[in-house]
């Protein structure tokens, strides 16, 4: 969907993989873990791009960004024509139709939001 939108709008496609670099109540980690987390995020992004549709003819910028995923995407939306997010992420709540990041983006993004399965 994002590639189709970029192609239709003749716009640059910016692909962002945001990842949480800080400790949570469930996972203990330190700032020393950031380089390893960055490498894992970059590998994940590369895998996602490898499985995605052709981006031929589109100017694509792919980057990993440490931070709260919803906040990173909402900030990025301030310079976007449209924000495309997945309907569910990596959370463990099977029955949800829209994940927490998508939901937050729907309510706080600075541009139209397209949620895709």
N, C-alpha and C positions, 0 to 999 in steps of 0.2 A: 504494500500500500504506500509506504513512504517513497519508494522509488518511483511509483506511478505518479504520485503527487508532484515530486520534484521534476519529473519529465514533463508533465502537463503544464506546470507553472514556469518551466525553464529556470529553475532555481537550483542553488547549491543544496546538496543533501548533507546534513551534519548528523552523524550517527554517534550518540553518546551512550556509553555504558557507565553508569554511575554505581559506585560501590561504597559501602559503609566501612571506613577505615578505623573506626573507634570501637573500644570495647562496649559490649552490651551486657545486660544482666545474665545472658546465657553463654556468652563466649568471652573468654579472657584472652586479651592480646595487648601488645604494647605498640608504641610508635615505631619500634624496631621492625615490626612485622609489615610495615607499609610497603617496602620494596617487593616483598613476596606477594602481598595482596595485589599490588599494581601489576606484577607479572601474570598472576592468575586472571585478573580482569582483562588484560590485553589478550591472553590466550582465548578466553571466552569470547571476546569481541571478534577476534579473528575467525573463530569457529562459526559464529553467527553469520558473519559476512560471507563466509564460504558456502553456507547453505542457502543464502538468500537469493533473490532474483538478480538477473544481470543488471549491472549498473553502468553498462556501456553508454557513453554519451552524456553521462551525468558527472558533474564536479562533486566528488565525495570527500568529505573530511570525517575521519573516524577517530574518536578519542575516548580514553577512559578518564573519569573524573572522580576523585575521592570525595565523599560527602553523602549526606542523606539523599537518596535517589529522587524523592519527590521534590526536595528543595533545589537540587541541581537542575532538574528538568523544568521546574517553574522559572528559575532564573534564566535558563536558555530560551524559554518561550518569549521573553521580552524582545528578542531580536528575530523571531521566527514568524513565517506566514501561517504555519500550521504545526502543531505538535502531535506526533503520532506515537502512541504508547500501546503496549500490549495490554490485554484485558486482565491477565493474571501474571504475577511474577513468581518468585521463588518461595513465597510464604507457604505455610502448611495448611491453609484453610480451604479444603477441597470444594465446598459448596458455594463459595463466593463467586458471583458473576463478574464482579469488577474488584480488582485488588486494591489495597490501600494506597499504593502509589498512583495508580490510575485515577482513583477517586479524588485524591488530593489535587492532582493535576486538573481534573475536570472542574473543580471549584475555584482554583487559584491561578491558573495559567493566564498569560497576558495575550493569548491568541486563541483561535479555535483549536479544539482538541479532537483528534480522531482516535478512538479506541478500537483496536483490532484483536481478534482472537488469535 
